[in-house]
Amino acid sequence: MFCFNTKPQFMAAKTKAKSVETKKPPILYQETQQVIQQVQEACDGDFLTYWVSGGSRITSDDAFAFYRILKARARRPLLYLFLKSGGGSGIGSLRIINLLRRYYSKIIAMVPLDCASAATMLALGADVIKMGPLAYLSAIDTSITHDLSPIDKDNDLVSVSQNELDRVIRLWEQRKQSNDLNPYSSLYAHVHPLVWGAVDRASSLSIKLTTEILSYHMTDLEKVEAISTYLNSHYPSHSYPVTLREAHKVGLNVEELDEKINDKLLLLNEYYSEMAQRAFTDFDERNHHDNEIMKIIELQGQQVFYQNDKDWHYRLEERRWIAMNDESSWRSIEEEEGKIVTSRFFVR
């Protein structure tokens, strides 16, 4: 058994880094709070934002951050929820909706931009989805990255979806000759049988999650199952944009987002995007520090965000990056007695 000691290499890089100023992302709390106050004044309920950068994803742990911010500040029975995310964990979406429904009897999702995959699941938990001109939902068919998945040219595991596997089999059925053998003997050489089973299981889970989330506000179970099945299996691409027009066809309760509110949310997105800019400090070609903000949850008087804070070292022998000195955490900024207080909290 071989053990590769990366510490001397990394310590040399750290010594060199002493003369390098670590990049830090801007914290635009005052700017975002000003916009949130303006939107809040136009709403007859609480206004909450949930913004996830393109480099991050919805996770189950996000529910803890929601709980931290809501338990002290949830005030009215109606919630206006600004959603922007490219996806993540469907289980995380269910946990967040379950938590939100403990505080709010009605939820209106406001979607000015992308709200895809698991974020679409989260939006389905709202009684009404208001969509702007640039907004879209997406299909929610599940793809997974399994420990036995195929690997790509960078030695990373490849995600596999039920739709892709079904299409391979369907194409074989359409074009097979009389003497063709069972396709699985050849396919298993490229995709492990356990991956096939895991993908099928994940697909069933996706339909179950969608159905459960919709049932928080819909009582017509037949319609719930029809919407869930449609979003999970109808579209040929996971990234197919479900626009306002298409969402009506699916049977979702969607409306146009007010133009002035949409403009305010786009301004918030600009501030959040600036906060979430890439904050990498390169020490050398094999070592760098990551200070990037990944996701933001905010309402009037408090902002919480998850920030990476760790070193990365490229282990040449294994052709992969490994994290070191990881101090990543959720950060909270809030106003207390006229003062702005910053703190950290951890979720593991």
N, C-alpha and C positions, 0 to 999 in steps of 0.2 A: 504494500500500500504506500503510495507516494503522498507527501504533504508539501504543498507549495506555500512557502512563507512570503506573504506579500508585505509584511510590516516594514522591513528595511526599505523597500522600494517606495512605499507610501510615505514613510517618515522623511525620506529624502525630498519627496515632493512637498511635504508640509513645511520643511525647513525653507525651501525656495518660496513657498507661498506667504511667508511672513512679510515679504516686501510687496505682496500683491493685495490690494484692497478688495475684499469680498463684496460682490454686487448684492444689493438688497432691493427688493421690489418696493415701489411707492405705496404708501398706505393713504388712501384718499377718503378717509372717514368723513371729514367735514363736507366734502363735495357730494358724496353719495347720500349723506343724511339730508342735505338740502333738497335733493331731488325726491327722496322718499317722503319727506314732509309734504311736498307739493302733491304727490300722488295720494298720500294718506288723506289730505284735505278733500280730495275729489271722491273718496270712497266712503261708503256707509258701513264699513267694517274694518277689521285689521288688515294691514297691507304687509306682506312678507315676501322676501325675495329668496330664491334658491337658484344660484348661478354656478355652473360647473364648467371649468375650462375644457378646451379640446384635448388636453393632455391628461385629463382625469376622468372619473366615472362615478356614478351613484353607487354607494355601498351601504350595507346594513348599519355600519357604525355612524352614518350620518344622522340616524334617528336620535342618537345621544345628543348631538349638537342641536337638533331641533328642540329636544326636550329642555335643554339648558336655557334656550332663549325664550321658549313659550311658557314655561312654568311660572315665570315672574312677570311676563308682559302680555300674555293673551288677555284680551279685554272684552271683545264682543263676539256674538255667536256666528258672525259671517266673516269668512276669510277670503281676501283677494291674494292669490299666490302667483307671483311672477316666476315662470319656469324657463330655464335655458340649460339644456344639457344634450350631449350626443348619445347618452345611454349609460349602461352599467348593469347593476344587479336588479333583477325583477323582485327578488326577495326583499332587497333594500327598499324598493318602491312600496311594497305591501306594508312593511314596517312603518314607513313614514306616513302613509295614508291612515293606517290604524291609529297612529299617535295624533295626527291632525284631527281626526274625527272625535277624539276624546275632548278636544277643546272647542271644535266648531261644528255646528249642526248643518251648515251649508258652506261649500267651497266653490269659488269661481277662479278658474285657472286663467291667467293672462299670458299668452304665448306670442311674443313679437318676432321670434327667430326660430332656431332649430329646437325641437323637443322630440327627440328620436328614441326609438327602442324602449329601454326601461323608463325613460322620461315620458314617453307616450303612455306607458302603463300608469305612471304617477298621475298624468293629466286625466286619465280615465276615471280616477277617483274623485274628480271634481263634478259637481252638479252641472256646471256650464263651462265650456272651454271657449274663451274669446281669443280670436286669432287675427294678427295683423297681416299686412300685405306680404311680408317676407316670411311669415310663419309656416311651419309644416310639422306634422307628426310623421310617423313612419310605421312600416310593418314591424311586428314584434316577434317574428320567428327567431328562435334561439340558436346561437352558435356557441360552441364551447371549445376551450383549450384544455385538452386532457393530458395527463402525464405521459400517455402513450401515443399522443398525436404525432403526425409526421413533422419533420423539422424543415425549415427553409434554408436558404444559402447562408444566413447569418447564425445558424445553429439555434434558432428560436422555434418554439413549438407553434404549429399552425392551427388556427381555429377551424372547426368543422361544423357545418350546419346540417340539419335534417333535410332542408330543401335541396342542398347540393347532392347528398347521398341518394335521395329519392329520384333526382333527375338522372343520375348515372344509371340506376336500375331501369328507369323508364326508357331511356335511350337504347339500352341493351335489348329490352323487350321489343322495341319497335324495329330494330335492325338485325336481330339475331337470325342465324341460319339454322337449318334443321339439325346440323351436327354440332352446333355450339354447345359448350359445356356450361354448367352453372357458373354465373359470373363471380360469385363470392370467393371462389378459390383463388382467382386472380386479384380481386379487390382487397382481400385480407392481407395480401403481401404489401399493400401500400397504406391501408388504414386498418389498424388493429381491431379485431372483433369487439373488444371491450369498449373501444371508442364508438363503434356503431350502437352498442347498447346504451352507452352514456348519452349519446346524442338523442336517441329515441326517448330516453327518460327525461332529458332536459326539455324536449318539445312538449311532452305531456305536462311537465311542470309549468311551462310558459302559459299554456291554455288554462290550467288550474289557477294560476296567479291572476291572469286577466279577468277570469270569471269572478274570482273572489273580490278583486278591487272594484269592479263594476257593481257588485251586489251591495256595496256600502250605500248606494243611493238609487239603485234601480231594483224594482220588485218584479218586473216581467222577466222571469228566468229564461224563457224561450228567446227573448230578444238579447239577453245577456250572453247566452251561449252562441247565438248567431254572430254577434259582433266579435266575440272572442275568437271564434273559429275563422272568421273572415280575416281579421288582422294577423292571425298566426299562420295562415296557409294560402291566402289568395294571391299575394304579390310575388312576382318572380325575382325581386331584389329586396334584400333587407333594408337598403337605403332608399327605397322608393318613397318620394315625398308625398305624403297625404295632406293635400292642401285643404282649405276651407270647403271648397266645392266637393272634393272627394270625401271629406269627413261627413258631410251631409248625406252622401250616398250610403256610407257605411252604417248610418243610423245614429251618429253621435249628436249630442245636444251642443252645437257649436254656433257661435255668433261672431260678427265682426267686432274687432277691438276698436274702441274709440280712438280717433286719429291723434288727439292731443295726448292721451294716455300712452298710446303707442310710441309717440315721439319721446316722451319722458323715459319710457323703458329702454328705448334705443340709446338714450344718453347714459342711463345707468349701465348698459352693456359696454359702452365706451370706457367708462370709469373702471368697471370691473376688468375689462380686457387689459387696461393699462396696469392695474394692480397685478394681473396674472401674466405679465410679460416674462419671457425667459430670463431668469436671473442666474445664469451659469457663470462661474469663475473658473477659467482654465488655468491649471498649474503647469501641466505639460500634456503631451498627447495621450497619456494614460491615466491622468488624474484631474478631477475637477470637483467643484462644490456646487450644490444645487440649493437655491433659496426660493424656488418658485411657489407662488400661491396657487392652489389647485381648485378650491371651491369656496363660495361665500354664501352665508345665510345672514339676512339683515332685516330688521324692522326699525321703526322709529325709536331711537335711544340706544340701540345696541347693534353691533356688527360682530359676527364670528366668522373666522375663515381658517381653512386648513393650509398650513405652509410647510413645504418640504424644507428640511434643514439637515443636509447630510453630505458626506463626501462619497465620491464614486471612484473606484479603481478598476481598470481593465485588466483582468487576469488573462494574460496572453495564452497560457497553456490550455485554458478551457474556452477561449474565445467568447468571454462574456464579462459584463460589468457586474461588480459586487458593491453593495452599499456598506459604508463604514462610518462610525461616529454619528449614528442617526439620532438626531434630536428633533425630528419632525413632530408637530403637534398642532392642535387647534389653538387659535389665539382669539381672545375676546377683547373688544373695545366697547366701553359703555360710559354713559354719563352718570356720575353720582355726585349729588349736591353741587352741581355746577362745574365739576372737574371731570376730565376724561381719564379713565382708569383702564390700563392694559393688563391682561393676565393670560396665562396659558392653562390648558387642561388637556389631559391625555385620555385616549380611548384605545384599549387593546383587546 
